[in-house]
Amino acid sequence: MISRYLLPAFIYILAILALNGCTQEKKLFTVYSLHEVVLRAMRGDAIANDTLSQLFDLTIPVNPRYNAFLIDSFDTKFGKRVYTILLEYPNPFYNRFAIYDSSLNLLLIDRSLNGNLTLAKLDQTAEHFLSVTESFRTKDNIKLERLSLYAVKRDSALLALRTFMKYDDSTNMVSQKLLNVSGSSIYMVAAAEPAKLLVKREFHYSLDTATHKFRSDNRPFEESVTNLIFAYKKSYSDDQIFDKKSALISIGNLPVPDTSKKYNNAKEKKAGFSISLPPSGWSTEKDIFISNQLKKPMKGTQYSNAAQGAKFMVIEIPYSDQAENYINYTLDQSAAKNYLMRFSEKIPFKRNYLLFFECTCSNRRFLLIFDVLQKSYDKYNNTDYKQIINSFSIDC
């Protein structure tokens, strides 16, 4: 493991030449040559960044000042060497975790990590798992820890599990720890102060062979943490980072356009939420039965653009329930706004993409379904769709 020291520039040049096919065989990287390529990409070198499959976003100001920069490698049971890159910054918007093979083919990049990061390799099984633990604060005074577990396969890597591990606001504390990991099961054991905060103390996750991710029949620990965050009523600062706009403001870049001026605001007082839509092309259907991607039809509101083949559907579900009980997909990403949001990555479905969001406030929970033609998503996502999703707000 190495960090924070430079190597001669010729190593970087040899590495780039190897990737550009200047030798008959694709040369294997070493920890040392990879270190130099990352440093150059970090400073804004576009060629080095392309070599790393866009590890950094060079459309925003570069940030060469990091808290931690660690590169490590290990050999898998498939006889291949894998490299990991962990970058932690004072501003978590820049945090990165990436996995490459020895020819620098990208296996995974995670850009959604917060706070102080700790990387570990789990050696107790025949499977290869890497874990990253995030330690960070929300609402200024709440200490959180979150675990991301990555499975390394023959030619790929994926996020197999993401879950909170600890909540501590100095009055209430709940925590869980990893007891055992195998290729098909994960066991956790939990503790709480006061003890009444948790009813269940042992949690089991099983492998979904279709998605290669670990699932649980229920989420009692996650629900306990979520409820504690919502119940925390002490005042806190406004400089929370919860979406790309607030992140861009935090790094001094130009904020995205003000959607309240650009879009029409659709405030559904009866339904308890508001959403902003572009000024033309969108129709609204309220209090209708929606069946698209649901296990059973439910009443909700649908916003449609026939020309784009796009639909946003908003359905309120019981506060004590969760989105996975209504759809056949798992929401394994999360973000903290003025409410908690869990969501999925975009999911290819025939000619469309599907995205699912669960938005929870102190006493209400909504399921959002976005169903859109792939060609429309590629054309309008950065200009319209992201703005619509970010504009969603709950009347708590």
C-alpha positions as a printed Julia matrix, in Angstrom:
396×3 Matrix{Float64}:
   0.0     0.0     0.0
   1.38    3.42   -0.91
   0.3     7.0    -0.61
   1.46   10.54   -1.11
   4.74   10.34   -2.95
   5.65   11.06   -6.53
   7.4     8.87   -9.08
   9.38    9.8   -12.2
   7.32   11.02  -15.14
   8.75    8.4   -17.5
   6.78    5.7   -15.66
   3.57    7.53  -16.53
   4.66    7.87  -20.17
   5.43    4.16  -20.42
   2.04    3.36  -18.91
   0.2     5.52  -21.44
   2.18    4.04  -24.33
   1.24    0.57  -23.18
  -2.45    1.45  -23.19
  -2.23    3.13  -26.6
  -0.95   -0.05  -28.22
   2.66    0.95  -28.79
   3.71   -2.58  -27.9
   2.36   -5.8   -29.31
   1.06   -6.95  -25.93
  -0.93   -4.85  -23.49
   1.48   -4.31  -20.6
   0.36   -4.86  -17.07
   0.3    -1.92  -14.69
   2.03   -1.8   -11.32
   0.98    0.05   -8.18
   3.74    2.59   -8.87
   2.82    3.42  -12.46
  -0.88    3.59  -11.55
  -0.09    6.04   -8.76
   1.5     8.44  -11.24
  -1.42    8.22  -13.68
  -3.92    9.01  -10.91
  -1.9    12.01   -9.72
  -1.83   13.46  -13.22
  -5.57   12.89  -13.74
  -6.24   14.49  -10.38
  -4.48   17.65  -11.58
  -6.62   17.82  -14.74
  -4.65   15.78  -17.31
  -7.37   14.64  -19.75
  -5.29   11.82  -21.28
  -4.56   10.32  -17.87
  -8.22   10.71  -16.88
  -9.33    8.93  -20.06
  -6.89    6.14  -19.21
  -8.73    5.78  -15.9
 -12.16    5.69  -17.59
 -13.07    9.19  -16.32
 -12.23    8.68  -12.67
 -12.57   12.45  -12.24
 -15.1    14.92  -13.61
 -12.94   17.48  -15.42
 -15.96   19.72  -16.16
 -15.73   20.98  -12.56
 -12.74   22.56  -10.78
  -9.99   20.01  -10.1
  -9.0    19.42   -6.51
  -5.46   18.1    -5.94
  -5.72   18.49   -2.14
  -6.92   15.24   -0.64
  -7.11   13.77    2.86
  -6.11   10.25    1.82
  -4.95    8.6    -1.42
  -4.44    4.84   -1.21
  -3.69    2.3    -3.93
  -3.6    -1.4    -3.21
  -3.64   -4.67   -5.17
  -4.46   -8.32   -4.61
  -4.71  -11.54   -6.6
  -8.14  -13.06   -7.09
  -9.01  -16.74   -7.06
  -9.35  -16.45  -10.85
  -5.61  -15.85  -11.17
  -5.97  -12.15  -11.93
  -4.55   -9.11  -10.19
  -6.94   -6.34   -9.18
  -6.08   -2.75   -8.19
  -8.11   -0.51   -5.89
  -8.0     3.29   -5.65
  -9.45    5.08   -2.63
  -9.56    8.88   -2.57
 -10.91   10.9     0.34
 -11.28   14.7     0.18
 -12.33   17.42    2.65
 -15.35   17.91    0.35
 -17.01   14.48   -0.11
 -18.24   15.5    -3.57
 -14.78   14.49   -4.83
 -14.55   11.14   -2.99
 -13.83    8.1    -5.18
 -13.46    4.36   -4.9
 -12.45    2.46   -8.05
 -11.43   -1.07   -8.99
  -9.34   -1.92  -12.1
  -7.73   -5.03  -13.49
  -3.98   -5.19  -14.2
  -4.47   -3.81  -17.73
  -6.38   -0.86  -16.24
  -9.75   -2.02  -17.52
 -12.37   -0.44  -15.28
 -14.36   -2.82  -13.09
 -16.15   -0.26  -10.85
 -16.22    3.42   -9.87
 -18.23    4.59   -6.85
 -18.7     8.37   -6.64
 -21.3     8.34   -3.84
 -19.13    7.98   -0.71
 -19.23   10.43    2.22
 -16.88   11.55    4.96
 -13.87    9.56    6.16
 -13.31    6.32    4.24
 -11.81    3.02    5.37
 -11.09    0.16    2.94
 -10.82   -3.48    3.99
 -10.58   -6.85    2.25
 -12.63   -9.68    3.72
 -10.51  -12.83    3.69
 -12.69  -15.25    5.6
 -14.38  -16.71    2.5
 -13.46  -18.11   -0.89
 -15.3   -15.17   -2.43
 -13.55  -11.82   -2.85
 -15.31   -8.96   -1.05
 -14.03   -5.44   -0.45
 -15.67   -3.16    2.09
 -15.62    0.62    2.37
 -16.86    2.16    5.61
 -17.98    5.79    5.57
 -17.93    7.87    8.76
 -19.72   11.2     8.42
 -22.15   13.62   10.04
 -25.61   14.75    9.05
 -27.68   17.53   10.59
 -24.35   18.67   12.09
 -24.5    16.53   15.24
 -25.56   13.06   14.08
 -22.66   10.64   13.58
 -23.33    7.99   10.94
 -21.42    5.0     9.64
 -22.36    3.2     6.45
 -20.95    0.01    4.95
 -20.59   -0.66    1.22
 -19.69   -4.22    0.3
 -18.28   -4.86   -3.19
 -18.08   -8.3    -4.79
 -15.16   -8.87   -7.18
 -16.02  -11.31   -9.96
 -13.91  -12.74  -12.79
 -14.25   -9.73  -15.12
 -16.36   -7.31  -13.13
 -17.11   -5.87   -9.71
 -20.38   -4.67   -8.23
 -21.91   -3.11   -5.14
 -23.41   -6.13   -3.37
 -24.71   -4.44   -0.21
 -25.0    -0.95    1.26
 -26.38   -0.44    4.76
 -26.03    1.86    7.77
 -23.83    0.47   10.52
 -24.15    3.14   13.22
 -26.23    6.11   14.35
 -25.16    8.27   17.32
 -26.58   11.66   18.32
 -25.13   11.5    21.87
 -28.59   10.66   23.25
 -29.56    7.68   21.09
 -27.22    5.11   19.59
 -27.83    2.07   17.42
 -25.12    0.04   15.73
 -24.56   -3.26   13.99
 -21.43   -5.18   13.1
 -20.55   -7.73   10.47
 -20.58  -11.2    11.98
 -20.05  -13.41    8.95
 -19.9   -13.12    5.15
 -20.07  -15.99    2.67
 -20.8   -16.23   -1.02
 -24.54  -16.47   -0.33
 -25.22  -14.99    3.13
 -24.34  -12.1     5.41
 -25.05  -12.01    9.14
 -25.13   -8.88   11.3
 -25.56   -8.45   15.04
 -26.89   -5.16   16.5
 -26.91   -3.18   19.74
 -28.8    -0.1    20.97
 -28.77    2.48   23.79
 -31.42    2.69   25.1
 -32.2    -0.95   24.35
 -35.82   -0.24   23.34
 -34.65    1.41   20.11
 -34.19   -2.03   18.53
 -36.58   -4.95   18.76
 -34.53   -7.31   16.61
 -30.79   -7.85   17.2
 -29.71  -10.26   14.44
 -30.09   -9.64   10.71
 -29.62  -11.97    7.77
 -29.04  -11.01    4.13
 -29.21  -13.6     1.35
 -27.76  -13.42   -2.15
 -30.16  -12.67   -5.01
 -28.63  -14.76   -7.79
 -30.36  -12.7   -10.5
 -28.74   -9.41   -9.48
 -25.75  -10.74   -7.45
 -26.77   -8.45   -4.6
 -27.62   -9.24   -0.99
 -31.24   -8.73    0.05
 -33.11   -8.84    3.32
 -36.77   -9.72    3.79
 -37.09   -6.65    5.97
 -35.01   -3.6     6.86
 -35.5    -3.15   10.64
 -32.06   -1.64   11.28
 -32.3     0.71    8.3
 -35.77    1.77    9.46
 -34.49    2.44   12.97
 -31.73    4.72   11.66
 -34.1     6.48    9.26
 -36.67    7.12   11.99
 -34.02    8.51   14.33
 -32.76   10.92   11.65
 -36.28   12.2    11.0
 -37.05   12.49   14.71
 -33.95   14.65   15.32
 -35.36   18.16   15.68
 -32.39   20.23   16.89
 -31.38   23.12   14.63
 -28.59   22.55   12.12
 -26.77   24.56    9.44
 -27.95   24.96    5.87
 -24.66   23.87    4.26
 -25.71   20.24    3.83
 -24.77   18.55    0.53
 -27.69   16.52   -0.73
 -27.71   16.84   -4.54
 -25.54   18.03   -7.43
 -26.68   21.66   -7.12
 -25.69   21.94   -3.46
 -22.44   20.12   -4.25
 -21.58   22.56   -7.06
 -22.28   25.46   -4.73
 -19.98   23.88   -2.13
 -17.03   23.88   -4.55
 -17.67   27.41   -5.82
 -18.87   26.35   -9.26
 -21.87   27.96  -10.97
 -25.11   26.48   -9.62
 -27.6    24.84  -11.95
 -30.47   27.05  -13.24
 -33.23   28.01  -10.83
 -35.97   25.54  -11.64
 -38.64   27.64   -9.94
 -38.24   30.24  -12.69
 -37.73   27.84  -15.58
 -40.45   25.33  -14.77
 -44.12   25.35  -13.83
 -44.65   24.44  -10.2
 -47.31   21.76   -9.66
 -48.18   21.85   -5.96
 -50.54   19.06   -5.03
 -51.84   20.28   -1.67
 -54.22   17.38   -1.22
 -51.55   14.84   -2.15
 -48.93   16.44    0.12
 -46.14   17.09   -2.37
 -44.97   19.5    -5.06
 -43.05   19.0    -8.29
 -41.85   21.37  -11.03
 -42.43   20.6   -14.71
 -41.2    22.17  -17.96
 -43.62   24.81  -19.33
 -44.95   22.75  -22.26
 -45.52   19.2   -23.41
 -46.51   17.73  -20.04
 -50.0    16.63  -18.98
 -51.21   15.79  -15.47
 -53.62   13.06  -14.36
 -54.56   13.17  -10.69
 -56.05   10.52   -8.45
 -55.88    7.75  -11.04
 -55.07    4.06  -10.72
 -51.47    3.39  -11.76
 -50.33   -0.13  -12.65
 -47.09    0.55  -14.55
 -44.27   -1.45  -12.83
 -46.38   -1.98   -9.7
 -47.2    -5.37   -8.18
 -50.81   -4.19   -7.91
 -52.59   -1.0    -9.11
 -52.53    1.96   -6.73
 -53.93    5.47   -6.79
 -51.54    8.31   -7.55
 -50.63   11.2    -9.86
 -49.09   10.76  -13.3
 -47.19   13.37  -15.33
 -46.75   12.42  -18.99
 -45.01   13.72  -22.09
 -46.34   11.72  -25.05
 -43.83   13.16  -27.53
 -40.9    12.04  -25.36
 -42.45    8.76  -24.21
 -41.85    9.84  -20.59
 -43.93    9.32  -17.46
 -43.38   10.4   -13.85
 -45.68    8.59  -11.42
 -46.07    9.64   -7.77
 -47.76    7.29   -5.3
 -48.04    7.69   -1.54
 -47.39    4.5     0.39
 -47.83    3.86    4.12
 -45.13    5.45    6.26
 -44.49    2.1     7.96
 -43.96    0.37    4.59
 -41.19    0.42    1.97
 -40.99    0.69   -1.82
 -39.74   -2.86   -2.35
 -43.13   -4.2    -1.25
 -44.74   -2.56   -4.3
 -42.17   -3.06   -7.06
 -39.93   -5.89   -8.25
 -36.71   -3.9    -7.83
 -34.43   -2.91   -4.94
 -33.5     0.67   -4.08
 -29.87    0.36   -2.96
 -28.72    3.98   -3.29
 -29.5     6.75   -0.8
 -29.18   10.5    -0.32
 -30.15   12.91    2.48
 -32.15   15.98    1.48
 -34.67   17.68    3.74
 -36.03   14.13    3.64
 -34.41   10.75    3.05
 -34.3     9.47   -0.53
 -33.58    5.9    -1.58
 -33.32    5.18   -5.27
 -32.2     2.8    -7.99
 -29.79    3.29  -10.82
 -31.42    3.45  -14.26
 -32.7     0.01  -15.27
 -32.99   -0.99  -18.98
 -36.5    -2.33  -19.7
 -37.27   -3.17  -23.34
 -36.77    0.17  -25.17
 -37.09    2.19  -21.98
 -35.22    3.08  -18.82
 -36.82    2.74  -15.39
 -35.83    4.69  -12.28
 -37.4     4.28   -8.85
 -37.29    6.66   -5.87
 -38.58    6.37   -2.32
 -38.87    9.75   -0.57
 -39.61    9.79    3.16
 -40.38   12.72    5.44
 -41.16   12.71    9.15
 -44.63   11.27    8.63
 -45.08   10.55    4.89
 -43.55    8.26    2.31
 -43.79    8.44   -1.49
 -42.83    6.09   -4.3
 -41.77    7.78   -7.57
 -41.52    5.82  -10.81
 -39.87    7.28  -13.9
 -40.48    5.36  -17.14
 -38.94    6.86  -20.3
 -37.72    5.88  -23.76
 -33.97    5.37  -23.75
 -33.44    7.81  -26.62
 -35.42   10.51  -24.78
 -33.5     9.88  -21.54
 -30.19   10.34  -23.38
 -31.46   13.59  -24.92
 -33.35   15.25  -22.07
 -31.96   13.85  -18.81
 -29.44   16.65  -18.15
 -31.8    19.44  -19.22
 -35.23   18.34  -17.97
 -35.51   15.02  -16.14
 -32.91   15.65  -13.43
 -34.54   19.02  -12.76
 -37.95   17.41  -12.33
 -36.64   14.76   -9.94
 -34.64   17.3    -7.88
 -37.68   19.57   -7.65
 -39.81   16.97   -5.87
 -40.68   18.15   -2.38
 -42.8    16.74    0.44
 -45.07   18.83    2.66
 -44.0    17.46    6.05
